[in-house]
Amino acid sequence: MKIEYKINSLISTDQFIELLDSSGLAERRPIEDRACIGGMLKNSNLIISAWKDKKLIGIARSITDFHYTCYLSDLAVDKNHQKSGVGKKLQMITQKHLGEKCKLILIAAPDANSYYEHIGFASNRRCWVLDREKKICAKTN
């Protein structure tokens, strides 16, 4: 059966959790916190999904202003469909829906660096992360 790609289609929390698990991304996402996972879906403003036989097999979940920056927060493809072009197609459709000057930004899973470089992304050392349990330091010099 053919893979169907959808833009901003309704995805349930359970479908998303199942995909995160089947893709290997669950180890880096709070799948035990259904409210958090549901909020991740609800507050994304560009979601491209891939479906096969009514089953969610891929997702590119983004937060964007559509003009300058798009943060691709999740790219997940079911392990049974990885290396078949689904992930690349999800990103291509995402990029198609962005303005011509809008850049695509993501934080790669540790094992995915070579994949992103291979499809045209450039590495950027300027990314900074502040974990939730850390607080911004008020001390200034």
C-alpha positions in Angstrom: 0.0 0.0 0.0 1.1 3.5 -0.8 2.3 5.9 1.9 0.1 9.0 2.4 1.5 12.3 3.6 -0.7 14.7 5.5 -0.3 18.3 6.7 -1.6 19.1 10.2 -3.8 16.0 10.4 -5.2 15.0 13.8 -2.8 12.7 15.6 -3.7 11.2 19.0 -1.3 11.1 21.9 -1.4 7.3 21.8 -0.4 7.3 18.1 2.4 9.7 18.7 3.7 7.7 21.7 3.6 4.5 19.6 5.5 6.1 16.8 8.1 7.5 19.2 8.6 4.0 20.6 8.7 2.2 17.2 11.2 4.8 15.9 13.7 4.6 18.7 13.0 8.3 19.7 11.1 7.3 22.8 14.3 7.1 24.8 14.8 10.8 24.4 11.1 11.9 24.9 8.9 11.9 28.0 6.5 9.2 26.8 5.4 8.4 30.3 4.0 11.9 30.6 0.9 11.9 28.4 0.0 15.5 29.2 3.5 16.6 28.0 3.2 14.5 24.8 -0.3 15.8 24.1 1.0 19.3 24.6 3.8 18.7 22.2 1.3 17.9 19.5 -1.2 20.5 20.4 1.3 23.4 20.4 3.1 22.5 17.2 2.1 24.6 14.3 3.4 22.5 11.4 3.0 18.7 11.6 3.7 16.6 8.5 2.7 13.0 9.0 3.2 9.7 7.0 0.5 7.0 7.1 0.4 3.5 5.8 -2.8 1.5 6.1 -4.1 4.1 8.5 -1.1 3.6 10.8 1.1 6.6 11.7 4.6 5.6 10.4 6.4 9.0 10.4 6.2 12.5 11.7 8.0 15.8 11.2 6.8 18.0 14.1 7.8 21.7 13.9 7.4 25.0 15.6 7.8 27.9 13.1 7.1 31.5 12.2 7.0 30.3 8.5 9.3 33.2 7.4 12.6 33.1 9.2 13.0 30.0 11.4 11.5 26.6 11.6 12.5 24.4 14.5 12.0 20.7 13.6 11.6 19.3 17.0 10.8 15.7 16.1 11.6 13.7 13.1 10.5 10.1 13.8 10.0 7.2 11.4 9.0 3.7 12.4 12.0 1.4 12.3 10.3 -0.8 9.6 10.2 2.2 7.3 13.6 3.8 8.0 16.0 4.1 5.1 13.1 4.1 2.6 13.0 7.9 2.0 10.1 8.6 4.4 12.1 10.9 6.7 13.5 12.8 3.8 10.1 13.2 2.2 8.7 14.5 5.6 11.4 17.1 5.7 10.9 18.1 2.0 7.2 18.6 2.6 8.0 20.6 5.7 10.4 22.8 3.8 7.9 23.3 1.0 5.4 24.8 3.5 7.9 27.4 4.7 8.7 30.8 3.2 11.6 31.0 0.8 13.9 32.6 3.4 12.9 30.3 6.3 15.7 28.1 7.6 15.2 24.6 9.1 16.9 24.0 12.4 17.0 20.8 14.5 18.9 19.0 17.2 20.0 15.6 15.9 19.9 12.4 17.8 23.5 11.3 18.5 23.5 8.6 15.8 21.9 10.8 13.2 24.6 13.3 12.5 25.9 11.7 9.4 22.3 11.4 8.0 21.6 15.1 8.3 25.0 16.0 6.8 24.3 13.6 3.9 21.0 15.3 3.0 22.4 18.8 3.1 22.2 20.2 6.7 25.2 22.0 8.0 26.4 21.5 11.6 26.3 24.5 13.9 28.2 24.7 17.2 26.2 27.6 18.5 23.2 25.6 19.8 22.7 26.0 23.5 20.4 24.0 25.7 19.0 24.8 29.2 17.5 21.8 30.9 14.3 22.4 32.8 15.8 21.7 36.2 18.4 24.3 35.6 17.8 28.0 36.3 19.1 31.0 34.4 21.9 32.5 36.4 21.0 36.0 37.6 24.7 36.8 38.2 26.2 39.2 35.7 29.8 40.4 35.2 
